Amino acid sequence: MADSSSIPEPPQDSSDDDVLELNKDLERIIEAIENISVQLTWGGYDMVALRTSPELGTSMRNMNEAFHRCRAIICGDHEKEPARG
C-alpha cells in the first residue's frame, strides 16, 4: 500500500529554467518602468514648482551643491568634490 502523503515531484527540465529567467526579466522591466515613472513624476513636480516660484530653482541648485559637498566630505570622495567658487 503506497503512502498517499508523499507525492513524487515532476522532473525538472529546461522549461522551468526558462520560466524563472522570464520572471527575472519581467521583474527587471517592471523595476525600470517604476523608476521611469518616478523620474517623470519628479520632473512634472519640478516643472510646476519652478514655474510657480522661479527663485526655487536657485535654492534647489544651492542645496544640491551643498549636499554633494557634504557627501564628498563624509564619504571621502574628495575627487568628486565640486570646486568652490
N, CA, C and O atoms as CSV, one atom per row, in Angstrom:
chain,resi,resn,atom,element,x,y,z
A,1,MET,N,N,0.850,-1.183,0.000
A,1,MET,CA,C,0.000,0.000,0.000
A,1,MET,C,C,0.895,1.247,0.000
A,1,MET,O,O,1.720,1.413,0.899
A,2,ALA,N,N,0.744,2.089,-0.965
A,2,ALA,CA,C,1.576,3.271,-1.130
A,2,ALA,C,C,1.103,4.386,-0.208
A,2,ALA,O,O,-0.093,4.538,0.042
A,3,ASP,N,N,2.045,5.153,0.287
A,3,ASP,CA,C,1.725,6.286,1.151
A,3,ASP,C,C,1.247,7.442,0.275
A,3,ASP,O,O,2.010,7.939,-0.553
A,4,SER,N,N,0.003,7.877,0.443
A,4,SER,CA,C,-0.581,8.912,-0.408
A,4,SER,C,C,-0.071,10.299,-0.052
A,4,SER,O,O,-0.268,11.235,-0.828
A,5,SER,N,N,0.590,10.466,1.120
A,5,SER,CA,C,1.059,11.789,1.511
A,5,SER,C,C,2.343,12.180,0.791
A,5,SER,O,O,2.678,13.363,0.722
A,6,SER,N,N,3.060,11.206,0.258
A,6,SER,CA,C,4.291,11.551,-0.455
A,6,SER,C,C,4.033,11.500,-1.957
A,6,SER,O,O,3.932,10.429,-2.554
A,7,ILE,N,N,3.930,12.681,-2.547
A,7,ILE,CA,C,3.674,12.804,-3.983
A,7,ILE,C,C,5.005,13.053,-4.665
A,7,ILE,O,O,5.723,13.980,-4.291
A,8,PRO,N,N,5.343,12.257,-5.645
A,8,PRO,CA,C,6.630,12.480,-6.318
A,8,PRO,C,C,6.626,13.800,-7.080
A,8,PRO,O,O,5.625,14.192,-7.680
A,9,GLU,N,N,7.775,14.475,-7.040
A,9,GLU,CA,C,7.894,15.744,-7.750
A,9,GLU,C,C,8.154,15.475,-9.225
A,9,GLU,O,O,8.859,14.527,-9.571
A,10,PRO,N,N,7.588,16.307,-10.095
A,10,PRO,CA,C,7.853,16.125,-11.520
A,10,PRO,C,C,9.317,16.442,-11.812
A,10,PRO,O,O,9.919,17.269,-11.127
A,11,PRO,N,N,9.879,15.811,-12.794
A,11,PRO,CA,C,11.292,16.072,-13.117
A,11,PRO,C,C,11.488,17.516,-13.583
A,11,PRO,O,O,10.649,18.076,-14.289
A,12,GLN,N,N,12.617,18.105,-13.170
A,12,GLN,CA,C,12.936,19.472,-13.578
A,12,GLN,C,C,13.463,19.447,-15.005
A,12,GLN,O,O,14.278,18.597,-15.364
A,13,ASP,N,N,12.998,20.367,-15.797
A,13,ASP,CA,C,13.501,20.450,-17.165
A,13,ASP,C,C,13.825,21.897,-17.499
A,13,ASP,O,O,13.687,22.779,-16.651
A,14,SER,N,N,14.239,22.137,-18.687
A,14,SER,CA,C,14.677,23.479,-19.070
A,14,SER,C,C,13.530,24.478,-19.120
A,14,SER,O,O,13.771,25.683,-19.043
A,15,SER,N,N,12.295,24.019,-19.246
A,15,SER,CA,C,11.177,24.963,-19.286
A,15,SER,C,C,11.022,25.679,-17.949
A,15,SER,O,O,10.616,26.841,-17.915
A,16,ASP,N,N,11.344,24.996,-16.840
A,16,ASP,CA,C,11.297,25.649,-15.540
A,16,ASP,C,C,12.353,26.746,-15.460
A,16,ASP,O,O,12.102,27.824,-14.921
A,17,ASP,N,N,13.525,26.463,-15.998
A,17,ASP,CA,C,14.582,27.475,-16.019
A,17,ASP,C,C,14.173,28.664,-16.888
A,17,ASP,O,O,14.453,29.815,-16.552
A,18,ASP,N,N,13.519,28.378,-17.992
A,18,ASP,CA,C,13.050,29.445,-18.872
A,18,ASP,C,C,12.025,30.320,-18.168
A,18,ASP,O,O,12.049,31.543,-18.309
A,19,VAL,N,N,11.131,29.707,-17.416
A,19,VAL,CA,C,10.103,30.453,-16.688
A,19,VAL,C,C,10.756,31.325,-15.615
A,19,VAL,O,O,10.366,32.479,-15.440
A,20,LEU,N,N,11.743,30.790,-14.896
A,20,LEU,CA,C,12.435,31.569,-13.880
A,20,LEU,C,C,13.168,32.758,-14.498
A,20,LEU,O,O,13.142,33.866,-13.965
A,21,GLU,N,N,13.818,32.509,-15.624
A,21,GLU,CA,C,14.528,33.588,-16.313
A,21,GLU,C,C,13.551,34.650,-16.808
A,21,GLU,O,O,13.834,35.845,-16.727
A,22,LEU,N,N,12.419,34.218,-17.313
A,22,LEU,CA,C,11.395,35.159,-17.769
A,22,LEU,C,C,10.879,35.998,-16.603
A,22,LEU,O,O,10.684,37.206,-16.742
A,23,ASN,N,N,10.657,35.360,-15.456
A,23,ASN,CA,C,10.198,36.091,-14.279
A,23,ASN,C,C,11.223,37.140,-13.854
A,23,ASN,O,O,10.856,38.265,-13.514
A,24,LYS,N,N,12.502,36.778,-13.873
A,24,LYS,CA,C,13.549,37.729,-13.524
A,24,LYS,C,C,13.574,38.899,-14.500
A,24,LYS,O,O,13.705,40.054,-14.096
A,25,ASP,N,N,13.447,38.589,-15.789
A,25,ASP,CA,C,13.424,39.640,-16.800
A,25,ASP,C,C,12.233,40.578,-16.589
A,25,ASP,O,O,12.369,41.798,-16.680
A,26,LEU,N,N,11.078,40.001,-16.308
A,26,LEU,CA,C,9.882,40.815,-16.088
A,26,LEU,C,C,10.037,41.690,-14.847
A,26,LEU,O,O,9.606,42.843,-14.854
A,27,GLU,N,N,10.639,41.170,-13.791
A,27,GLU,CA,C,10.869,41.967,-12.589
A,27,GLU,C,C,11.798,43.136,-12.876
A,27,GLU,O,O,11.572,44.244,-12.391
A,28,ARG,N,N,12.860,42.890,-13.676
A,28,ARG,CA,C,13.779,43.974,-14.037
A,28,ARG,C,C,13.061,45.029,-14.879
A,28,ARG,O,O,13.280,46.225,-14.687
A,29,ILE,N,N,12.218,44.604,-15.795
A,29,ILE,CA,C,11.481,45.548,-16.639
A,29,ILE,C,C,10.523,46.375,-15.798
A,29,ILE,O,O,10.423,47.589,-15.977
A,30,ILE,N,N,9.815,45.718,-14.875
A,30,ILE,CA,C,8.876,46.434,-14.019
A,30,ILE,C,C,9.616,47.449,-13.157
A,30,ILE,O,O,9.148,48.574,-12.985
A,31,GLU,N,N,10.760,47.063,-12.616
A,31,GLU,CA,C,11.537,47.998,-11.804
A,31,GLU,C,C,12.002,49.189,-12.632
A,31,GLU,O,O,11.976,50.323,-12.154
A,32,ALA,N,N,12.425,48.942,-13.870
A,32,ALA,CA,C,12.854,50.035,-14.741
A,32,ALA,C,C,11.694,50.977,-15.040
A,32,ALA,O,O,11.866,52.196,-15.029
A,33,ILE,N,N,10.523,50.426,-15.304
A,33,ILE,CA,C,9.345,51.249,-15.580
A,33,ILE,C,C,8.960,52.063,-14.350
A,33,ILE,O,O,8.584,53.229,-14.471
A,34,GLU,N,N,9.050,51.452,-13.161
A,34,GLU,CA,C,8.756,52.183,-11.929
A,34,GLU,C,C,9.725,53.348,-11.750
A,34,GLU,O,O,9.318,54.441,-11.357
A,35,ASN,N,N,11.007,53.117,-12.036
A,35,ASN,CA,C,11.995,54.192,-11.921
A,35,ASN,C,C,11.699,55.316,-12.909
A,35,ASN,O,O,11.811,56.492,-12.562
A,36,ILE,N,N,11.328,54.967,-14.118
A,36,ILE,CA,C,10.973,55.983,-15.114
A,36,ILE,C,C,9.754,56.771,-14.654
A,36,ILE,O,O,9.703,57.991,-14.807
A,37,SER,N,N,8.785,56.080,-14.099
A,37,SER,CA,C,7.579,56.737,-13.595
A,37,SER,C,C,7.910,57.734,-12.494
A,37,SER,O,O,7.371,58.841,-12.471
A,38,VAL,N,N,8.788,57.348,-11.590
A,38,VAL,CA,C,9.196,58.247,-10.505
A,38,VAL,C,C,9.907,59.465,-11.081
A,38,VAL,O,O,9.645,60.592,-10.662
A,39,GLN,N,N,10.809,59.245,-12.043
A,39,GLN,CA,C,11.521,60.366,-12.651
A,39,GLN,C,C,10.566,61.314,-13.356
A,39,GLN,O,O,10.717,62.532,-13.260
A,40,LEU,N,N,9.585,60.767,-14.063
A,40,LEU,CA,C,8.600,61.617,-14.735
A,40,LEU,C,C,7.772,62.410,-13.737
A,40,LEU,O,O,7.477,63.585,-13.955
A,41,THR,N,N,7.400,61.761,-12.644
A,41,THR,CA,C,6.618,62.449,-11.619
A,41,THR,C,C,7.408,63.604,-11.018
A,41,THR,O,O,6.889,64.710,-10.867
A,42,TRP,N,N,8.684,63.336,-10.673
A,42,TRP,CA,C,9.508,64.401,-10.118
A,42,TRP,C,C,9.753,65.499,-11.151
A,42,TRP,O,O,9.800,66.679,-10.803
A,43,GLY,N,N,9.908,65.119,-12.415
A,43,GLY,CA,C,10.086,66.120,-13.462
A,43,GLY,C,C,8.877,67.028,-13.573
A,43,GLY,O,O,9.015,68.245,-13.699
A,44,GLY,N,N,7.690,66.435,-13.527
A,44,GLY,CA,C,6.462,67.233,-13.564
A,44,GLY,C,C,6.339,68.136,-12.349
A,44,GLY,O,O,5.952,69.298,-12.464
A,45,TYR,N,N,6.671,67.596,-11.191
A,45,TYR,CA,C,6.619,68.394,-9.961
A,45,TYR,C,C,7.587,69.563,-10.045
A,45,TYR,O,O,7.232,70.698,-9.729
A,46,ASP,N,N,8.830,69.276,-10.478
A,46,ASP,CA,C,9.826,70.341,-10.593
A,46,ASP,C,C,9.372,71.422,-11.565
A,46,ASP,O,O,9.554,72.612,-11.307
A,47,MET,N,N,8.783,71.009,-12.679
A,47,MET,CA,C,8.343,71.980,-13.676
A,47,MET,C,C,7.267,72.899,-13.086
A,47,MET,O,O,7.318,74.116,-13.267
A,48,VAL,N,N,6.308,72.320,-12.391
A,48,VAL,CA,C,5.236,73.125,-11.790
A,48,VAL,C,C,5.807,74.023,-10.697
A,48,VAL,O,O,5.467,75.203,-10.620
A,49,ALA,N,N,6.671,73.467,-9.856
A,49,ALA,CA,C,7.245,74.248,-8.758
A,49,ALA,C,C,8.091,75.392,-9.288
A,49,ALA,O,O,8.017,76.504,-8.766
A,50,LEU,N,N,8.895,75.142,-10.317
A,50,LEU,CA,C,9.751,76.192,-10.857
A,50,LEU,C,C,8.945,77.275,-11.568
A,50,LEU,O,O,9.303,78.452,-11.519
A,51,ARG,N,N,7.878,76.888,-12.216
A,51,ARG,CA,C,7.046,77.898,-12.876
A,51,ARG,C,C,6.276,78.724,-11.854
A,51,ARG,O,O,5.957,79.887,-12.101
A,52,THR,N,N,5.981,78.123,-10.714
A,52,THR,CA,C,5.259,78.833,-9.663
A,52,THR,C,C,6.190,79.783,-8.928
A,52,THR,O,O,5.804,80.900,-8.584
A,53,SER,N,N,7.428,79.334,-8.685
A,53,SER,CA,C,8.378,80.119,-7.910
A,53,SER,C,C,9.768,79.996,-8.535
A,53,SER,O,O,10.494,79.057,-8.206
A,54,PRO,N,N,10.165,80.914,-9.426
A,54,PRO,CA,C,11.453,80.807,-10.114
A,54,PRO,C,C,12.660,80.806,-9.170
A,54,PRO,O,O,13.664,80.160,-9.470
A,55,GLU,N,N,12.585,81.506,-8.047
A,55,GLU,CA,C,13.727,81.522,-7.122
A,55,GLU,C,C,13.935,80.163,-6.458
A,55,GLU,O,O,14.985,79.915,-5.865
A,56,LEU,N,N,12.952,79.296,-6.554
A,56,LEU,CA,C,13.094,77.953,-6.012
A,56,LEU,C,C,14.195,77.187,-6.744
A,56,LEU,O,O,14.902,76.391,-6.126
A,57,GLY,N,N,14.351,77.411,-8.040
A,57,GLY,CA,C,15.393,76.744,-8.818
A,57,GLY,C,C,16.778,77.059,-8.288
A,57,GLY,O,O,17.616,76.165,-8.174
A,58,THR,N,N,17.029,78.317,-7.964
A,58,THR,CA,C,18.316,78.715,-7.412
A,58,THR,C,C,18.537,78.055,-6.054
A,58,THR,O,O,19.624,77.554,-5.768
A,59,SER,N,N,17.510,78.058,-5.233
A,59,SER,CA,C,17.613,77.426,-3.915
A,59,SER,C,C,17.875,75.932,-4.047
A,59,SER,O,O,18.667,75.371,-3.290
A,60,MET,N,N,17.223,75.293,-4.992
A,60,MET,CA,C,17.413,73.852,-5.188
A,60,MET,C,C,18.832,73.555,-5.663
A,60,MET,O,O,19.443,72.590,-5.203
A,61,ARG,N,N,19.361,74.361,-6.570
A,61,ARG,CA,C,20.728,74.164,-7.051
A,61,ARG,C,C,21.726,74.347,-5.906
A,61,ARG,O,O,22.667,73.566,-5.764
A,62,ASN,N,N,21.512,75.386,-5.089
A,62,ASN,CA,C,22.404,75.613,-3.951
A,62,ASN,C,C,22.349,74.452,-2.964
A,62,ASN,O,O,23.379,74.015,-2.451
A,63,MET,N,N,21.155,73.962,-2.704
A,63,MET,CA,C,21.014,72.844,-1.784
A,63,MET,C,C,21.649,71.581,-2.361
A,63,MET,O,O,22.278,70.819,-1.626
A,64,ASN,N,N,21.495,71.350,-3.659
A,64,ASN,CA,C,22.099,70.190,-4.307
A,64,ASN,C,C,23.625,70.264,-4.238
A,64,ASN,O,O,24.281,69.260,-3.959
A,65,GLU,N,N,24.185,71.432,-4.487
A,65,GLU,CA,C,25.631,71.601,-4.388
A,65,GLU,C,C,26.116,71.367,-2.963
A,65,GLU,O,O,27.143,70.721,-2.756
A,66,ALA,N,N,25.384,71.889,-1.975
A,66,ALA,CA,C,25.755,71.686,-0.571
A,66,ALA,C,C,25.692,70.206,-0.209
A,66,ALA,O,O,26.548,69.704,0.519
A,67,PHE,N,N,24.679,69.509,-0.718
A,67,PHE,CA,C,24.551,68.080,-0.466
A,67,PHE,C,C,25.752,67.327,-1.021
A,67,PHE,O,O,26.317,66.468,-0.344
A,68,HIS,N,N,26.144,67.647,-2.247
A,68,HIS,CA,C,27.274,66.955,-2.862
A,68,HIS,C,C,28.582,67.255,-2.132
A,68,HIS,O,O,29.430,66.373,-1.994
A,69,ARG,N,N,28.752,68.499,-1.661
A,69,ARG,CA,C,29.954,68.825,-0.880
A,69,ARG,C,C,29.978,68.032,0.425
A,69,ARG,O,O,31.007,67.463,0.788
A,70,CYS,N,N,28.854,67.994,1.124
A,70,CYS,CA,C,28.775,67.250,2.389
A,70,CYS,C,C,29.006,65.760,2.164
A,70,CYS,O,O,29.727,65.112,2.923
A,71,ARG,N,N,28.393,65.228,1.125
A,71,ARG,CA,C,28.549,63.803,0.837
A,71,ARG,C,C,29.999,63.474,0.496
A,71,ARG,O,O,30.516,62.434,0.904
A,72,ALA,N,N,30.653,64.364,-0.254
A,72,ALA,CA,C,32.052,64.134,-0.608
A,72,ALA,C,C,32.923,64.121,0.638
A,72,ALA,O,O,33.850,63.318,0.739
A,73,ILE,N,N,32.637,64.991,1.572
A,73,ILE,CA,C,33.427,65.052,2.794
A,73,ILE,C,C,33.154,63.832,3.664
A,73,ILE,O,O,34.088,63.222,4.185
A,74,ILE,N,N,31.884,63.474,3.826
A,74,ILE,CA,C,31.513,62.349,4.690
A,74,ILE,C,C,31.965,61.015,4.096
A,74,ILE,O,O,32.500,60.165,4.808
A,75,CYS,N,N,31.751,60.837,2.807
A,75,CYS,CA,C,32.080,59.556,2.161
A,75,CYS,C,C,33.539,59.479,1.734
A,75,CYS,O,O,34.008,58.412,1.340
A,76,GLY,N,N,34.250,60.571,1.804
A,76,GLY,CA,C,35.648,60.566,1.418
A,76,GLY,C,C,35.864,60.625,-0.080
A,76,GLY,O,O,36.931,60.241,-0.559
A,77,ASP,N,N,34.891,61.091,-0.825
A,77,ASP,CA,C,35.017,61.211,-2.277
A,77,ASP,C,C,35.547,62.601,-2.618
A,77,ASP,O,O,34.856,63.400,-3.250
A,78,HIS,N,N,36.783,62.883,-2.194
A,78,HIS,CA,C,37.322,64.226,-2.396
A,78,HIS,C,C,37.557,64.547,-3.859
A,78,HIS,O,O,37.532,65.715,-4.245
A,79,GLU,N,N,37.788,63.520,-4.689
A,79,GLU,CA,C,37.985,63.790,-6.116
A,79,GLU,C,C,36.672,64.190,-6.774
A,79,GLU,O,O,36.686,64.826,-7.828
A,80,LYS,N,N,35.538,63.833,-6.177
A,80,LYS,CA,C,34.238,64.201,-6.744
A,80,LYS,C,C,33.734,65.515,-6.185
A,80,LYS,O,O,32.703,66.022,-6.628
A,81,GLU,N,N,34.449,66.076,-5.214
A,81,GLU,CA,C,34.024,67.308,-4.577
A,81,GLU,C,C,34.080,68.448,-5.589
A,81,GLU,O,O,35.119,68.660,-6.214
A,82,PRO,N,N,32.985,69.187,-5.763
A,82,PRO,CA,C,32.985,70.283,-6.721
A,82,PRO,C,C,33.906,71.420,-6.273
A,82,PRO,O,O,34.122,71.633,-5.080
A,83,ALA,N,N,34.434,72.129,-7.242
A,83,ALA,CA,C,35.305,73.250,-6.934
A,83,ALA,C,C,34.494,74.359,-6.299
A,83,ALA,O,O,33.388,74.671,-6.741
A,84,ARG,N,N,35.051,74.948,-5.263
A,84,ARG,CA,C,34.351,76.037,-4.582
A,84,ARG,C,C,34.662,77.325,-5.291
A,84,ARG,O,O,35.796,77.583,-5.695
A,85,GLY,N,N,33.605,78.146,-5.439
A,85,GLY,CA,C,33.825,79.369,-6.159
A,85,GLY,C,C,33.433,80.581,-5.456
A,85,GLY,O,O,33.582,81.680,-5.990
